[in-house]
Amino acid sequence: MADAPAPSTDQLVVIGNQPLVAEARLAQQVEPLTPNPRFFIRCNFNIPAIRPDEWRLTIGGAVSNPRTMSLADLKKLPSRTISATMECAGNGRSYLPPPTEGNQFGYGAVSAATWTGTPLREVLNAAGVSSDAVEIKFVGCDKGFEKKVGAELNFERSLPLAAALHPDTLLAWDMNGEPLPAEHGGPVRVLVPGWYGVASVKWLAEISAITEPFTGYFQVKKYILPQPDGSITPVQERRPRSLIVEPADQTVQAAGAVEIRGLAWSGHQPIQLVEVSFDGGKSWRMARLQEATSPYVWRHWSITWSAAPGSYTLLTRATDAAGRTQPVEGEWNLLGYCNNGIQKISLTIR
């Protein structure tokens, strides 16, 4: 399959070109949702060129009614529209000491959009998933040579059956009111709200019901977290995080009233509290939270600070409805995933 033309990245911070990896600019994350040209891009392989009218989805494995669907077939089924934040599991990786493998993201591997698509369970129910199925496997059209495997492979991941059948898990074909762009997985991608972006397989080609846990490379060797007992688990639900988007790190502000703005999000639980410290964590003040427009999308927050001249370290932390609060330092792991350690902003007031 040919590669798609390179998309414009003028409004992003490019980290790599082959495959394309680019993060959003934090200072531009001011709107409720992220416009498509400013939405971060994360590819494991080159972007495949797929004509929407030629796209086909194969549904098979442990099902009683295997089938092949076109985009027109998919759109005939009931649809849902959901606002949801998408975050790469490697977001914030560059702030983990010591350095880890992978793209050295700052804090911009996160964006939010409105997604429209067909609930995955509509497709699975029509296919008749076997009672002994335990997971649903997804295969993307994107593929390439993986040096740690020593072979060419497609991007593949799986979901537990319960997550696949959740009414908000979508086969998305629309993003912010436009056909899903190629760089974001078009014509169709999986959307798993509340999970790190790796679960939302792009350029979807195949869905299979499987009766044993999937053991593919991107499931058990990459995008994994080590556990205390020595086992590993695939990256799944997002951890709570709060970020300051304005003012920027290492900037100078005039003394007086300074407006601090930011974003906060979590996985399956809404954000309940955002706190800000102006003294390096010795004391904390509660920020004002905007109303949530969706259980899966970030919440904007702000706080007004009466700033006297001096040098300051600003911190912010989020707590979600499950009581999970950001740690001071992220949990180090070899591949640098799920770092939700507290962000630190240095600010000079004159």
C-alpha positions in Angstrom: 0.0 0.0 0.0 1.3 3.5 -0.9 2.0 6.1 1.6 -0.3 9.1 2.0 1.0 12.6 1.2 2.6 14.3 4.2 0.1 16.4 6.1 0.9 20.0 7.0 2.6 20.3 10.4 3.1 24.1 10.4 1.1 24.4 13.6 2.8 21.5 15.4 6.2 20.8 17.0 7.7 18.0 14.8 9.7 15.4 16.7 10.2 12.8 13.9 9.3 12.5 10.2 9.6 8.8 9.4 7.3 7.9 10.9 5.6 11.3 11.5 5.4 12.3 15.2 4.4 15.9 16.1 3.0 17.4 19.3 0.6 20.2 19.9 1.7 23.6 21.1 0.5 24.0 24.7 0.0 27.7 24.4 -2.5 27.2 21.6 -4.7 24.8 23.6 -7.1 27.6 24.5 -10.3 26.4 22.8 -12.7 23.8 24.2 -11.5 21.4 21.5 -8.4 21.2 19.3 -8.8 22.1 15.7 -7.6 19.3 13.4 -4.5 21.1 12.1 -3.3 21.6 15.7 -4.1 18.1 16.9 -1.0 16.1 17.8 0.1 13.3 15.4 1.6 9.9 16.5 2.4 7.3 14.0 4.3 4.0 14.5 4.7 3.5 10.7 4.2 5.7 7.6 0.6 6.9 7.0 -1.1 4.6 4.5 -3.0 6.1 1.5 -6.6 4.7 1.7 -9.4 5.9 -0.6 -12.6 6.1 1.5 -14.7 4.5 -1.2 -12.3 1.6 -1.5 -11.8 1.0 2.3 -13.1 -2.3 3.6 -13.3 -3.7 7.1 -13.1 -7.5 7.7 -14.8 -8.9 10.8 -13.9 -12.5 11.7 -12.4 -14.8 14.2 -14.7 -16.3 16.9 -18.0 -15.0 15.4 -21.0 -16.7 13.9 -21.5 -14.2 11.0 -18.1 -13.1 9.6 -18.5 -10.2 7.1 -16.8 -7.4 5.2 -18.1 -3.9 5.4 -17.6 -0.7 3.4 -17.6 2.8 4.9 -21.2 3.2 3.5 -22.2 0.0 5.3 -20.8 1.3 8.5 -22.6 4.6 8.3 -25.9 2.8 7.9 -25.7 1.6 11.5 -26.6 3.8 14.5 -23.9 6.5 15.3 -22.8 8.4 18.3 -20.9 11.7 18.7 -18.5 12.0 21.7 -16.1 14.7 22.8 -12.9 13.0 24.1 -9.3 13.8 24.9 -6.7 11.8 23.2 -3.3 11.4 24.9 -0.3 9.4 23.8 1.1 7.1 26.5 4.5 8.7 26.0 3.3 12.2 26.8 5.7 13.9 29.2 8.3 11.2 28.6 11.2 13.7 28.3 10.6 14.7 31.9 11.3 11.3 33.4 14.7 10.9 35.0 16.8 9.0 33.9 16.0 9.2 30.2 14.0 6.4 28.6 13.5 5.0 25.2 11.0 6.5 22.7 10.0 9.8 21.3 11.0 12.6 23.7 7.6 14.3 24.1 7.2 17.4 26.1 3.6 17.9 27.3 2.0 18.4 23.9 1.1 14.8 22.9 -2.5 15.4 23.9 -5.4 17.1 22.2 -9.2 16.9 22.3 -11.8 16.6 19.6 -15.4 15.6 18.9 -15.6 12.2 17.3 -18.5 10.6 15.4 -18.7 7.0 14.5 -20.5 3.7 14.9 -20.5 2.0 18.3 -18.2 -1.0 18.0 -20.8 -3.2 19.8 -23.2 -2.6 16.9 -20.7 -4.3 14.5 -19.8 -7.1 17.1 -23.5 -7.9 17.9 -24.3 -8.2 14.2 -21.3 -10.5 13.8 -22.4 -12.7 16.7 -19.3 -12.9 19.0 -18.8 -16.4 20.4 -19.4 -16.9 24.1 -15.8 -18.1 24.6 -14.3 -14.9 23.1 -12.2 -12.9 25.7 -10.8 -10.1 23.6 -11.3 -8.2 20.3 -8.2 -7.7 18.2 -7.7 -4.8 15.8 -5.3 -4.7 12.8 -4.4 -1.4 11.2 -3.4 -0.9 7.6 -0.2 0.7 8.7 2.8 -1.6 8.7 6.6 -1.5 8.5 9.8 -3.1 9.6 10.2 -3.4 13.4 13.9 -3.8 14.2 13.2 -5.4 17.6 11.2 -8.1 15.8 13.4 -8.4 12.8 10.4 -8.4 10.4 7.7 -6.3 8.9 4.4 -6.2 10.8 1.1 -4.4 11.0 0.1 -2.4 14.0 -2.1 -4.6 16.1 -3.7 -4.3 19.5 -6.6 -5.8 21.4 -9.3 -4.8 23.9 -10.9 -6.8 26.7 -14.4 -7.8 25.6 -16.1 -5.6 28.1 -14.2 -2.5 26.8 -15.0 -3.4 23.2 -18.7 -3.7 24.0 -18.9 -0.4 25.9 -21.4 1.9 24.2 -18.9 4.7 23.9 -16.2 2.7 22.1 -16.5 3.8 18.5 -15.4 3.0 15.0 -14.9 6.7 14.3 -15.1 8.2 10.8 -15.5 11.9 11.6 -13.4 14.3 13.6 -14.5 17.8 14.6 -17.3 17.6 11.9 -14.9 16.6 9.1 -14.1 13.2 7.5 -11.4 11.6 9.7 -8.1 13.0 8.3 -5.5 10.4 7.0 -2.9 11.5 9.6 -5.4 10.7 12.4 -6.4 7.3 11.1 -8.9 8.0 8.3 -11.1 6.7 6.9 -11.9 4.8 10.1 -10.1 4.3 13.5 -11.1 2.9 16.8 -11.9 5.4 19.6 -11.6 4.1 23.2 -12.5 7.1 25.4 -10.6 7.4 28.6 -7.7 5.1 27.5 -4.3 6.2 26.2 -4.3 6.7 22.4 -2.5 3.4 21.6 -5.8 1.6 22.2 -7.5 3.7 19.5 -6.1 1.8 16.5 -5.9 3.9 13.3 -6.4 3.0 9.7 -8.6 0.0 10.8 -8.6 -3.0 8.5 -9.6 -6.0 10.5 -11.5 -6.9 13.7 -11.3 -10.4 15.2 -12.9 -11.9 18.2 -10.3 -14.1 19.9 -10.5 -16.8 22.6 -7.1 -16.3 24.1 -5.3 -13.1 25.2 -3.5 -11.4 22.4 0.3 -11.6 22.5 1.4 -9.4 19.6 4.4 -7.2 19.8 2.5 -3.9 20.5 0.5 -5.7 23.2 3.2 -7.5 25.3 6.5 -6.0 24.2 5.7 -2.3 23.6 3.1 -0.1 25.2 3.3 -2.0 28.5 3.8 -1.3 32.2 5.8 -3.6 34.5 4.1 -4.7 37.7 5.6 -5.3 41.2 5.3 -9.1 40.8 7.4 -9.0 37.6 4.4 -9.4 35.2 3.5 -6.8 32.6 0.1 -5.2 31.7 -0.7 -3.4 28.5 -1.1 0.4 28.7 -4.8 1.1 29.2 -6.7 3.8 31.2 -5.3 7.3 31.4 -3.9 8.7 34.7 -5.0 12.1 36.0 -3.0 15.1 34.8 -3.1 18.8 35.0 -1.0 21.2 32.9 -0.4 24.9 33.0 -0.7 26.3 29.4 -0.3 30.0 30.2 2.1 31.5 31.2 4.8 29.5 29.5 7.8 28.1 31.4 10.8 30.5 32.0 8.9 33.7 31.1 8.8 37.1 32.8 5.5 38.7 34.0 4.7 42.1 35.5 3.8 42.2 39.2 0.2 42.3 40.0 -2.7 40.1 39.0 -1.5 37.2 36.9 -4.0 34.9 35.3 -2.9 31.2 35.3 -4.7 28.9 32.8 -4.5 25.2 32.3 -6.1 21.9 31.4 -6.9 18.8 33.4 -8.1 15.3 32.5 -8.2 11.7 33.6 -9.4 8.3 32.3 -12.8 7.0 33.2 -13.3 9.3 36.1 -14.0 13.0 35.7 -11.7 15.6 37.2 -12.9 16.8 40.6 -10.2 19.2 41.8 -7.3 21.1 40.4 -4.8 22.8 42.8 -2.0 25.3 42.0 1.1 26.0 44.1 3.1 29.3 43.8 5.8 28.3 46.2 7.2 25.0 44.8 4.6 22.8 46.6 4.7 24.2 50.1 1.0 25.4 49.9 -1.8 24.9 47.4 -4.8 26.9 46.2 -7.9 25.6 44.5 -8.4 26.6 40.8 -11.7 27.4 39.1 -12.9 24.6 37.0 -15.0 25.1 33.9 -18.0 22.8 33.5 -17.2 19.5 31.8 -18.8 19.1 28.4 -18.3 15.3 28.3 -17.1 12.7 30.8 -14.1 12.0 28.5 -12.9 15.5 27.6 -10.5 17.7 29.5 -11.6 20.6 31.7 -10.2 24.1 31.4 -9.2 25.7 34.7 -7.9 29.1 35.8 -6.7 31.0 38.9 -5.8 34.6 39.5 -2.5 35.2 41.4 -1.5 38.4 43.1 2.2 38.2 42.2 5.0 40.2 43.9 8.4 40.6 42.4 10.6 37.5 42.6 11.4 34.1 41.2 8.8 31.4 41.5 8.2 27.7 40.8 4.5 27.0 39.9 3.0 23.5 40.2 -0.4 22.1 39.4 -2.0 18.8 40.3 -5.3 17.2 39.5 -7.5 14.8 41.5 -10.2 12.8 39.8 -13.6 11.5 41.1 -11.9 8.2 42.0 -9.6 10.0 44.4 -6.5 9.6 42.3 -4.1 12.5 42.6 -1.0 13.2 40.5 2.3 12.2 42.2 5.1 14.7 42.5 7.3 12.5 40.3 6.2 10.2 37.5 6.6 6.5 37.9 9.8 5.6 36.0 9.6 2.6 33.5 11.9 1.5 30.8 9.7 2.7 27.9 8.6 6.0 29.6 4.9 5.5 29.6 2.1 7.1 31.6 4.3 9.8 33.2 1.8 12.0 35.1 4.3 13.6 37.5 3.6 17.2 38.4 4.6 19.8 35.9 6.9 22.6 37.1 6.9 26.1 35.7 9.6 28.7 36.4 8.4 32.2 36.4 10.0 35.6 37.1 7.9 38.5 38.4 9.2 42.0 37.9 
